[in-house]
Each structure stands twice: as C-alpha cells, then as structure tokens.
Amino acid sequence: MADNEDTKLVTGGRRKEWTHGIVNPPVYRASTCLFDSYAQLRERIADPSAKHLFYGRKGTPTQWALEEALTELEGADGTMLFPSGIAAVTTAILSLVKAGDHILITDSAYEPTRTFANGMLKAMNIETQFYDPLLGADIANLIQPNTSVIVTESPGSLTFEVQDIPAIVAAAKEKGVSTITDNTWATPLFFKPLEHGIDISVEACTKYIGGHSDSMIGSASAKGPAWKKLQRTAFQMGHMVSPDDAFLTSRGLRTLGVRMKTHQENALVVAAWLKKHPMVEKVLHPAFEDCPGHATWARDFKGSCGLFAIVLKEGSYPDTAALVDDMKLFKMGFSWGGYESLILPSDPSNFRTATKWQAPGPLLRLHIGLEDPDDLIADLEAGFDRYTRHVGA
C-alpha cells in the first residue's frame, strides 16, 4: 500500500486478479453470475458482501476496483458506490437514523440534501434542525437527547463557509452523535474527513473524481461501526452503480492529482482578477482571507479547487442574463468538477432558514476549468462590460 497520494491514485484498486494483466480493470456488464458448484453457491450465500461474484447488484471487479481505490484514498474501512452524489448523502443519513430522531444539518448544505430532510425524513418522523455553518464547538448547545447525526458540508457549495470540523466532531463524540461530511469540494486530496473523526465521508464522484462531466456516481466511505451500518443500508436499498460509470470514474481518478492542481492554480488567478473588478462586491473563495472560515481552511485543508462564487455590487438576477448569455468559454449548467468552466447565477436566500443571506447584488457561482486563465478572464471581462452597460442603462 502506497503512502504518497499521487501513487495511490495510480495504483489503487488494480489487483492482478481483477485486471488480468492489463492496465485498467475491464468493464464487466453483468446481472447473473454463475457458480461452479453447489458448494460454491452455499459459500457465497454465506457472505454475499465479500469481493467475489455473487449477483450483479453486489458488484464485479469493475466496481470493486473503484471502491478499493477510494477506500485507500479516504483512509476508510470500506466504501459503497451510489448512482449519484445525493444518493450517497441520503443513504449515509438513513444508515444512522431512526424514527423519532433529531438531526442537525448545516444551513449551507446542498439544496437536494435540504429537500430530502424536509421531505422524506420529515415523513419518517425525523426532525431536522438547520444550523449556522460557522457555529463550530457551540453546536453542542443544539444537541438534544435524541440527536443522532450532524451533517456537515465544508465549504458550502454556494456560499463557501468553511466549517470547523474538528470542533464539531469533538462536540458530537462527547454526546455520542454520529457525523457525516459532504467532501465533494475538497476531494480526499485536499481534506480527509475520516482523519478528523468524521464517521462517513461522502463524495459526489460525478464532479472532480470523475472529472469529465460524463458519469453520474457518488461514494460514501466510513470507519468503525458506521461502515457496517452504511453497507447494510446500501444493500437493503438496492443501490449500485453501472459498470460503465464505475469504469469512467476509475479512469478519472487516475488523473485527479494533476487536474486538481490546475483547477486550483487557474481558479486563484481568475479569482484574484475578479477581486479587483469594480463590479464585484466580494469573492467567496476559502483561500481568500475575507471568506467566512478562511482560518479554518488554512489550518485543515491542503488546497482549494476550481469552485467559488462572486457577489456583484448591483443589479438583479434577471440582469445577469446580460453577463452570462453570450459567454464564449463559460457555459451555464448544473454540477461542476469537469474540465470545462461553468457560470451559474444562484440565489442562496432560497435555501436558508437558520441564517439569512443578504447581498447588494446577485451571486454567481463559477467553476474554473482547465482552459488558459487568460482566456477565461477575457471572457469574463467581456461579460462584465455587457453587464455594466445593462445595469447602467
């Protein structure tokens, strides 16, 4: 087992019995798996979760290779794969709760996570309380006798507050409460939740780990008692990932290190330019000192990715059409983490209850891809010229 992260990315999950002497694990498209004998059938029924062929839903070497690589990268006892990032988040939560429980979710959470809490969890008689993402150790004051889980997302994927995960974990452990982190922004390269005491680390592998905007896949990695609970819940819910998506994600994983370095470098160049632009009120990027939770980011994280946001000084959301509609390189679309740059107007006030979002103008979320940053800046400069003329008209 390698110690260096770049080496782990290349070697993880490439067992000889799975690759059969070729570089990449083959794509096994399978539903029915055949048994050589009645004795083998009985043996595999006895332990269907082991890494041997049982039934397509329990996986093949295509899925196992990715699970093993992510488990090593996360420092986990095991990893389960899911058909999307939100499937990984919701299954992680369901594995740790029961009817009558109370859970805490950061107010900066991914909107589908909030929808799940206000919908399915509420119908299951599980109460969700949203909390200020910058609460830190004071979250202890919100823990109730029936609190079972604290869900974190650091930084938040719209407003980029960095949470004090070690402080939250310490408060949770003192009260016997489990913790989950959506770690999609940082990936295991820039932050390792399990090393900081988190019970389940979730990644929307659709984003940076896949890296090419062509697969839908999520993962949840866990340690200790949470691992068996997660595995059992995923099996019972019938979650699995297509072998093609697993293969594409494994291929993306091999270049995650070099891609993340470029995303980081390009984003810092573009963000620094934006910070000086007269139409920009604020840049919400954890590597910048005025971003909420920057000191925590500097203490706990090894780097930053290509995703951040800006707040404009004036105008309204309908006005942003003047900026975004004619962009040449930046395109509008959900998700992020691919090689291409994206821009998306988004109003955080629609997704807040414990805190209040206030800003003089619209928020735009940007994902900085692998293009030349000078070309991206030129595209943004033209967009801002259109916007300035529009709001000044």
Salt bridges, closest charged atoms under 4 A:
GLU5 OE1 - LYS8 NZ 3.50
GLU5 OE2 - LYS192 NZ 2.63
ASP6 OD2 - LYS261 NZ 3.78
GLU17 OE2 - ARG15 NH1 3.45
GLU67 OE1 - LYS51 NZ 2.48
GLU68 OE2 - ARG15 NH2 2.53
ASP101 OD1 - LYS98 NZ 3.06
ASP107 OD1 - ARG114 NH2 2.56
GLU161 OE2 - ARG352 NH2 3.11
ASP164 OD1 - ARG299 NH2 2.74
ASP244 OD1 - ARG29 NH2 2.71
ASP290 OD2 - LYS275 NZ 2.81
ASP300 OD1 - ARG299 NE 2.77
ASP319 OD1 - HIS390 NE2 2.95
